[in-house]
Structures are given as C-alpha cells and as structure tokens.
C-alpha cells in the first residue's frame, strides 16, 4: 500500500461505516475498480478500530451510564435505569454473531462480487426508502426500544453479512419498520455497531495471528486509524444533526444510482 491508497480507503471506511450505504461494499469496489493490491487484514482491523473509537467517543456518556445500569441490573437481578437498552444491545448482537460463524466462509466465497454488491445496494436501498415512507405515516413514532424491537432488529442485522447491504442501513431500516423514530432507530443501530465491530475486529486479529501475518508499515497503519476515526466521528455528528432535515431519501437515491452504475459496468 502507498499513502494515497491508505488515505482513500481510510476515508471510505470512515465516511461510510455509519451511513446507510455500506462501508464494506465501497471498500471492495474501490479495490476492484482501481486494481489496487489487497490492503491486507491488518489494515482492515486498524480502520475498523478507528471507526469503533469514534462511535465510543461520541456516545461516551451514554455508554458509561449503560454500563453502570447494566452492572447494577445484574447485581440486583432487576431493571435499573437504562439497563434494558444495554441488554438489548447485547442480545441484538447474537443473531449476526451466529450468522457470521455459520455463513462467513459461504459469504467470502460466493457473495463478494460486484454483481451481488450492485443488487444488494439497490434492493436494500429500496427497502430503506419503503421503511422511511411507512414510518413517516405514523402519528407518533416511538422513542423507546422494546424486546420485540430488539429481536427483529437483531435478526435483520444478520443480513449485513451480504456485501452491499450496510449494517447501519439494515438496522435503521428495521427500526423504522417497527415504528421507532429516525433518531431512536439510528441511536440503537449505532450502539449495536459497538459489539459487532469489536467482535469482528477480534476475529480478524485472530486470523492475522493464525496466518502469521504482520501489521506492516506502522506509519501508514497509524495514519489510516486517525483518518478513519476522525472522518467517521464527523460523519456521525453531521448525520445525526441533519437526520430530521434530510431524512433517508438522499441515501436511497444514492444507493439506487450506485447500484445501476455498477450493473452498467
């Protein structure tokens, strides 16, 4: 990798990880369409840790409160403060974790083509648009997540294994479908990303160890981490601030255009 590839791929990861447009799809496409050499597992885990640090920093106060309430709920064996939300994040991660263990090899071998990315980009983009339209017709969208929401959103998150789906996109879509507000859907989707990114990064690190692959070119790795972290943090800030004003339709249109362009190739 050279510095230009590092900057571009880190920006793609940072800008797209938390938008409903699929970071994995953009990273795969950038490599395929540019004929760049594979960036390696080491780079993948570094930029993912960058985006993880951004979301943890943004929600640092909420995460601290959730952790305290979760701890006391375990000690007292009853709901404490926002402990139900903390439990919801943990339980909502189980479906994608199981799907990842069972289907990871199948996805790697069969679903990482440009055609799959194109169709997934269009189909799940249209689903996001449908969910947004249905949600907008509700009088008062809910702000609190219940256990049915957790089960449905968690199950839908497993579809994010398909490149082009977008993990944040499918979880926001699921939240809108069950009647959560845009902000509640986005917050729960972003909180769900923390255990998912953490687990996936840990699995990549284990794979690197098993392959005896090294984190080569430390300066580029550090650069990639900070670019991914900063770009993802500012993306989170502006996305949440503009959510009520712009809604989901710009992302739906973007996904359809991108998918059609890919199919045209």
N, C-alpha and C positions, 0 to 999 in steps of 0.2 A: 504493500500500500504506500501511496505517496500522500503528501499533506493535502492536496486538492481532493483526492478521494475521501480522505478522513473527514475533511470539513463538510463535504456534500452529504455523505452518509450519516454523519452525526446530526446535521441539521434536519435531514429527512426523518430520522428517528425521533428527534426532539419535537419537531413540529407536528408529526402525525400520530405519535403514540396515544395522545389523549383526545384527538379529534376523531369523529366517526368516519374515518376514511382509510383505515388500515395501514399501520406502520410497516408490518411485515410485507405487505403487497408492494409498497413503494420501494423498500429495500431490495426485494427480489427483482423488481422491474428495473431499478437503477443499474444493478449488476448485469442483468441480461441485455439491456438495451445499449449499454455503454461498453460492453466487452471488458469490463474491469476484472482483474483477478479477484477470486473469492476473498472477502475481508477476514475470514477466519473466525473460529468460535470465540477466541479471546476478545476480539473487537466487539462481537455481538454482546457478550456479557458486560463489557465495560460501558457501552452506550445504554444498555438496559438498566444498569446500576445508576447511571446518570439520570435517567427519567424517574427511577424509583426515588432517588434523593429529592427530586423536585416535588413529587406529589407528597412525600412525607413532610417536607418543609412547609408546603402550602397548608396542609391540614394538621400541622404540629400540635396546635391547641386542642383540636377535636380528638386527635389520636391519643393525646395524653389523658383526656377525660374518659375516652372509651376504654383505655387500658385500666385506669383506676376502677371504673364502674364494673368492668369485666372481672377484675380480680376480686372485688367485694361480692359480686354475684356468685362466684364460685365458693367463696368462704361462707356466705350466708345461705347459699342454695336458693336464692330468690332473685327476682329482677331488682336491679339497683340503677337508678338514673337512666343512662343510655346503654345499659348493658345488652338490651335486646338487639340494638343496632350492631354492637360488637359481635354478638353471637351470630347475627345474620350475615355479617361479612365472612366469618369463618365457615359457617355451614354452606353459604352460597358458593364457596370455592370448591367444595367437594366434587360436584359433577364434572367440572372442567379438569380437575386433577385426575379423576378416574378415567375420563375420556382420553386425556393425554397419555396415561400409562398404557391403555389398551390400543390406542389408534395412532400413536406417534409414528411408528415405522410405516404404516399404511399411508399416512399423510405425506411423509417425506418422500416416499417412492411414487405416489400417484397423483398428488394434488398440488404440486408446486410448479405447475406450468402456467404460462401466460394466459392460455385459454381459460383455465379454471379461475384465475385471478380476475379476468375480464367478466366472466359470467357472475361470479360471486359479488364483484363490485356493483354490477347493475342490479342483481336480484335483491341483495340486502340493502342497497340504496333505496330501491322502490319500497321495500318493507319499512324502512325508516320513515319515508315520506307518508306511507299509509298510517303508521302508528302516530305520527305527529298530527295528521289530519283528524284521526279518531279522537286523540287526546284533546285537541282544540275544541271539539264539540261538547266536551264535558263541562258542566256548570262550574264545579269547583274541584280541580284536581287535588289529590291527596298529597300531604307533605310527609306523612309517617309511613314507614315500611312495615308491613306485617309478614307473618310467616308464609302465607300463600305467595306473596310477592317474592320472598327470598327463594322459595322453591322454583318458581317459574323463571325468575331472572337467572338463577344459578344454572338451571338446565339449559337455558338459551345461550349462556356464556360458553358452553361446551362447543357450540357451532363456530366459535372464534378460531378453532383449530384449522378451519378451512382458510387458506390464504386468500385475502381479499375481503373477508367478512368484516374485520375490525372488531376487536374485543370491546372497546368502549362503545362502538356503534351498536353492536348487537345487545349489549346490556342496557344502554339508553333506550333502544327500541323496545326492549322487554318492559322496562319501567314505564314507558309511555303507554304501552298496551294494557298494563294492569291498572292504569289510572293515576299514576304518580305525576306530579308536576314536572316540568322540564328540569327545574333546579334539583328536586329530590331525586329524580332519575339519574341526573348527572353526578350528583354527590355520591350516591350509592355505587354507581358504575366506577367512579374514580377510587373509592375506598376498596372496592373489590380488586382493583388492579394491584394493590399493595401486596397481598399474599400471592397473587398469580405471578407477578414479576419476580418476587422474592424466590418462589419455588422454582420457576423456570430458570432463573439465573443460577441457582444452586445446582440444578441438574446439568446445566451447561458446564459449570466448573468441574463437576464430577466427570463429565465426558472428556473435558480437556485433560484431566488428571489420568484417566484411563488410556487416552491416546498419547500420553506423554507430550502433548502439545504445549508450547510455552507462550507466554504473553510477550510477543516480540515487539521491539521498537516502543519502549516505555514512553518517550515523549509524545508520540502520536496517540497512544492509549490515553494519556492524561488529557491531551487536547480534545480527543473525542468525548471523554467523560464530561468535561466542563461545557463543551458546546451543546451536547445533548441535554445536560442538566439545565443550563440557562435558557435554551430555546424552548424546552418543554415547560419550564416554570412560567415564562411569559405567555406561552400558549394557553396554559391553564387559566391564568389571570384574565386574559382578554376574552377567552371563550366563555367563562362564567359571567363576566360583566356584560357581554353582548348577547347572551343567550336569549333573554326576553325580547330583545330588539330584532335580532336576525332569525331566530328560530332554527329549524333544521333544514329548511328547504335549500339554502345555498349548498349544503353538503350533499343533499340528494342530487341536485343538478350536477355538481362536480363529479360525483360518482358515476352518473349515467354517461356524461361526456367522456370521462376517462375510460370507462368500460367499452364504449363504442369505438373510441380511438384505438384501443388495444386490439379489438376484434378486426378493425380495418387493417392493422399491420399484418 
